[in-house]
Amino acid sequence: MAKKPENLSFEESLGELERIVADLEQGDISLDDALKQFERGINLVRNSQAKLEQAQQKVAILLKQDENAPLSPYAVEGK
C-alpha cells in the first residue's frame, strides 16, 4: 500500500510524481487507473507545496534570528 502523501518526504513525493507523469505520458494504463494516478498526483503536489511553504516560513524566521517567532500561514503571491 502506498504511503499517504503527508508521510512522504519532499524528495519521495517528487520521485513519485515523476513516475506518475511518466506512466500517464505513456498512455498504457486504463482510464480508471489514469484517474487514480492523477488524483494521487494532485494530492502529492498539494502536500509538497505545503512543505515548501513551511520551509519558506522557517527560512524567514531564521533570517530574522528570532527563534521564538511562531509559524503562521504563508501567503503565496497570486492566490
N, C-alpha and C positions, 0 to 999 in steps of 0.2 A: 504494500500500500504506500502511495506517495505521501511524503510529509506535507503537512499544512504549510502554506506559504509563509506564515508568520514564524514557523520554526526553522526556516532555511536562512542561511547567511545570505548576504547580498550577492556574493560570488556564486553560490549554489543556485540562487534564483536566476541570475544572469545566464548561467550554463544551461539550465533547464529551458529558459526562454529561447535560447539559440537552437536547442534541439527541437522545440515545438515549431519554431519558424521553419526549420529545415524540413520537418515532416509535412507541414502544411504546404510548403512550396513544391514538394514532390508530387502531391496530389494523389498519392496511392492509398489514402485512407477513406473510409466511408464518411458520408455526411454527418452521421451521428458522432463518430469519433472525432471528426474535424471540429464540430461544435463543442465537444467536451474539451478538446485541446485548446480551442480558442478561449473558452471560459477559464480554464486553468491559467492560460497566459495572462488574461486580464487581471486575475487575482494576484499573480506573481508581480505584474507591473505595479499595481496599486500598493502592494506591500513593500516593494523595492523603493517606490517613490517616498513612502512614509519613512523608511530607514534613511534615505538620503536627506530628507528634511530634518530628521533628528540629528544626523551628523552635522548638518549646517548649523543647527542651533548650538550644538556642543562647541563647534569651532568659534562661533560668535562669542559664546560665554568665555572660552579660553582666551580669546583676543582681548576681552575686557579685563581679564585676570581677576574675575570675581567668581570664585568657585562656589559661593553660596547663592548665586543668582538662580532662581527657579526656571525650569524649562517651560515654555509656553508655546501654543500653536504658532507655527511658522507661516506667515502669509506669503504665498507664492505669487510672484508678479503675473498678471494676465488672468487670474482666476476671478 
